[in-house]
């Protein structure tokens, strides 16, 4: 038992000091987490607004009428528009989609880096109470998937089936009629894009909340672990008390036996 205590006593004092540190810092860290979350969410809201503004600019600048008039005048009728315009439409839609994805990836990466810096500042505050590899113990955000896939929400961006059949009248159609139909289809695609900014901001906000919640959970885990060590100390003390009581009982028994032996020896001597 003495050996067990000698092995346990030195790290136990270190644990007590660590537990004191983390409990003293816990309130400050919780407040700081709240401030960080608020600040990061504000950056996400700004990012969402920027995506909306970017899309609005894209749609305002998207004008198919010159292309339609050029194609109609080129052939004098419908058939040349039908043959060439779908490629023009697909190209414009993909340019908007690819440009938006690039912008989103860049913005998400910037916010992710910001989250990493904020996380590091928290980790440094509690690193004094842990051993090596503190960063991995707190949270490994790099394993989280930060990509935002917008494909599933956009689906088909092309012209609808039967688009040209609905425009034809005896094999020909004027540019104004084509332009009106194209603008209507443009509005339908625009509605699909409307959900993208909110989708992105919700995804990032959820990741931020998850990261900061994991830090709080690990704080609780650290405190619980350290407390378990202190509880173990109580158990050892209880064991020590029982052992000392047993040792004392043995000493009392030994004293009684020693006295009994002395009495017997005296009796034998007197008898002789």
N, C-alpha and C positions, 0 to 999 in steps of 0.2 A: 504493500500500500504506500509506503514511504517512497519507493521507487516511482510508482505511478504519479504521485504528487510532484515529485521532482521533475518528471518529464512534462507535466501538464502546467505547472505553475508559471513558468516564464512566458509561453505563448498566451496564457490566460490573461496576464496583465496587458499584453499587447491588444488582445481582443477587447478588453474593457475600454482601453483608450480609443480604439476604432469605433466602438459602439457609441461612445460619448460624442465623438466627432460627427458621426452620421446623424445622430439625433439632434444635435445642435444645429446642423446645417439643413436638416430636412425641411423645415418651414420655409427657409430662404429659397431652397431649390424648388419647392412647389410653387412659390410665388413667381420665381423666375421662369419656370415652365409655362405658367399662365401668360406671362408677358410675351414669351417667345411665340407661343401658339397664336396669340392675338396678332402679333406683328407678321408672322408668316401667312396667316389667313388673309391679312390685308394685302399682302403681295400677290396672293392667289386671286383675290377679287380684282385687283388691278390688271392682272394677266388676262382674266376672263373678259374684262372690259376692252382690253387691247385686241383680243381675238375678234370680238364683235365689231370693233371699229375697222379692223382689217378686212373682215368679210363685207361690211357695208361699202367700203371703198371698192372692193373687187366687183360687187354687184352693180354699183353706180357706173363703173367704168366699162362694164360688159355690154357692148352694143353690137348686135349682129346685123343691124339693118344695112350698113354699107356693104357687107359681104353678100347679103341676100340680093340687093339691087345689082351688084356687080355680076353675080351669077345669072340672074334673070336676064339682064341686058346682054350678057355674053351669048346666051343661046336663044334669047327671045321667048323663052317659055319655061315650063316646069321641069322638064326632064334633066337638064344640066344641074339645077338646084338639088334635085333629088339625089343625083349621083355624087356631088361634091360636098354638099353642106354637112352631112353627118360627120365627116372627118373633121370639118372645122369645129363643129359642136363638141365632139369628143376631145379635141385638142384643148379647147378653152376650159372645159370642165376638169380635165386632168391637170392643167396648169394651176388652176385654183386649188385643187385638192393637194397636189404635191407641194405647192408653196405654203399652204396652211400647215401641212404635216411638218415641213422643215421648220417653220416658225414655232410650232408647238413643241417639237423636240428640243429646240434651243431654249425655249422658256422653261420647260420642265427641268432640263439639265441645270439651268441657273438656280431654280428654286431648290432642287435636290442638293446642290452644292451649299446653298444657304442653310438648309436643314443640317447638313453635315457639320458646318462650322458651329451652329448653335448647339448641336449635340456634343461636339468636342469641348465646348466651354462648360457644359454640365459635367461631362466625364472628368475633366480636370478638377472640378470641385470635390468629387467623391473618390478620386484616385488614391487619396491618402489612406482610405480605409480598406483598400483591396491590395492583392498581390499583383503579379504580372498579368498581362493581357486584359487590362481593364476594359478596353474598348470592346472586345468580344463579349465580355461578361455583361456589359450594359445592353447593347443592341447592335446587331449587324444589319444596318439598313441597306447595305450594298446588295444583299441577297433579294431584296424586295424588287418587284417588277414595277418600274416607274413609267414604262412606255404607255402611251395612250393611243389605242387603236381606234381610229375613226371610221375605218372601212365598214365595220358592221352596222354603223348608223347611216351611212350614205347609200350603201348597196348600189343599185343601178343608177348611173348618172346620165345614161344615154337617152336618145329620143325614144319615146314609147312605141310599142308595136302598132303598126297601122297609122303611124303619124302622117306619112305622105298620102296614103289613101284618103284620109279624112280631109286633106287639103285640095285634092284634085277635083276639078270640075271639067269633064269632057277633055281630060288630058292636059289641061293647062291651068295656071293660077297666077294671079298678079303678085308682085313683091309685097304689097301692103298686107295681103291676106297671110302670106307666109310669115311676115314679120310679127303680126299679131299672134299667130299660133306659137311661134318660137318664144315670144315674150311670156306667154302663158306657161309654157313648159319651163322657162327659166324661173318663174315664180315658184313652180312646184319643187324644183331642185333646191331653190333658196330655202324653202321651208325645211328640207332635210338637213341643211347646214345649221339651221337656227339652234338645234339642240347641242351642237358641238362645244361651244364655249362653256355651257353649264356642265356638260359631261366631263370636260377637262378639269374644271375647278373642283367639282365634287370628288373626282379621283385623287387629285393632289391633296385636297384637304383631308381626305380619309387617310392617306399615307402619312401626312404630317401628324395627325392625331394618333395614329397607330405607333409611330416612332416615339412620340413624347409619352404616350401611355406605357410603352415598354420600358422607358427609363424609370417611370414611377413604380412600375411593377418590380423592376430589378432593385430599386431602392428598398422596397418592402422585403424582397427576397434576401438582400444583404443583411438587413436588420434582423430578420427571422433567423438566419443562419448564425449570426453572432449571438443572438439570444439563446439559441439551442446550446451553444458552447457554455454559456453562463449557467444554463440549467444543468448541464453535465457536471459543472463544478459543484452545484448543490447536491447532486447525487453522490459525487465522490466524497463530499463532506459528510453525508449521511452514512456512507459506507465506512468512512474513517471513524465516525463516532461509534458505530457498532463494533468495529474491530477493536477500538480502544477499550470498549466496555468488556469485550471478550478477553482481551489481554489482562485487564484488571481483575476479572473473575479468575483467570488462570493464576495470577499473582496471589490473589487471596487464597485460592486452593493450595498453592505451593506453600504459602506461609502456614496454613493450617497443618499441612502434611509435615513441614519442617518441625513445627512445634510438637506434633504427635510423635514424630521419630525421637525427638529430644526427650519427651516424657517417657517413652518406652525404654530408651537407653538408660535413663535415670532409674527407672523401675528395675531394670535388669541388674544394674550396678548395686542397688540396694538389696536385691534378692541374693546376689552372690555374696 
